[in-house]
Amino acid sequence: MKESNYGLLLKQIDSIVDQKVGFYPNLGNILALIKEGLSLFWVGTYIVKENYLVLGPFQGPPACTLIPKGKGVCGQSWEKEIPFLVPDVHSFEGHIACNPNSKSEIVIPLRDKDKKVFMVLDIDSDKLNGLGQKELDFFKEVSLLIEKIYRKSH
Ligand code: SME
């Protein structure tokens, strides 16, 4: 990822948000901006539904559709309510390989206005160590923005 792009990209994300429409059109555009702006393999979301995460809007190759609570990086991030930075997915016990090209990953849980996790943001790189602390910080900022849009309509 090109580090110098992060500040500009955050501004672009902020400016693309259309207050006239609800959550999903804005989420789709934000994910598209991120995927286009940075050389990432997969950028997407999983939505909390009962005991599962269900595949939500995403950009990239087809992915797993259902992830049980506590399974994989996404399921653990939801269960433990903490972000995960995984520089090498093979070193993460229980990692779910939706696609063998995914080598490093960031997952961040997003909270609604009652602080309940409603979705996780999942970012995959096809490079080992392709994601690090700077990327985690950037995607935490993006997550705050997505939460803000969600809380307006839910
Ligand atoms: N690798 C994830 C599954 C989702 S895909 O990367 C899109 C995990 O272990 O949770």
Boltz pocket constraint, residues with backbone or C-beta under 6 A from the ligand:
constraints:
  - pocket:
      binder: B
      contacts: [[A, 42], [A, 63], [A, 64], [A, 67], [A, 71], [A, 72], [A, 73], [A, 74], [A, 75], [A, 94], [A, 95], [A, 96], [A, 97], [A, 98], [A, 99], [A, 102], [A, 105], [A, 122], [A, 124]]
      max_distance: 6.0
